Amino acid sequence: MTSTFTHSEDKVLWQAFKQGDEVAFTTLYHRYVHVLYGYGKKLISDEEAVQDMVQELFIDIWQSKSRLADVDSPKFYLFRALRRRIHKSVNGNHHSQRWENIDEGIHPVDFPKEYEIIEEEDFQRQKDELNSWLKSLPVRQYEVLMLRYYQDFSYSEISEILSINEQSVRNLIQRAVLKLRHLTTSIIFAGIFLFF
């Protein structure tokens, strides 16, 4: 998965926004507000609180723009800042929260209506199964999978976001993938057993 926006485009916008360019700030806001909101909803289930924290994050960075450091990746900076804000707001108890939904997929619509209905039902079933499997993972494992495969962060970026070392990130991802494989294999074998 590759990011739609390049680091260099974001860096130019960040520099311009730091100098007070409202258009650059608005561009960054529209580029990341929904992604940040989706990420926040995976950390805590209170959607209104997440929405408030995302808005407050952007208000705070606008108000402190002249004091902000130059960053290599504005996306990384925003994710880390939001995660810290959420962590603070729940007094360190965010690990007990469960995530509600995975990101919405893109569903093709260039099929006759009957195929579209079948595809939709199949897609929803697969999404529900994946969501159920992901929810069964420990929270930290789920989070590293989201950051790595849904948000395309590197191992080193994830280690900074989560404040753990890079090897721990790799270990968490490996354990999560192994557990998902085990779950899917168990379900397939159970299905075969019930079928006969």
Buried (B, 14 or more C-beta within 10 A) or exposed (E): EEEEBEBEBBBEBBBBBBEEBEEBBEBBBEBBBEBBBBBBBBBBEBEEBBBBBBEEBBEEBBEEBEEBEEBEBBBBBBBBBBBEBBBEBBEEEBEEBEBEEBBEEEEEEEEEEEEBEEBEEEEEEEBEEBBEBBBEBEBBBBBBBBBBEBBEBBBEBBBBBBEBEBEBBBBBBEBBBEBBEEBEEEEEEEEEEEEE
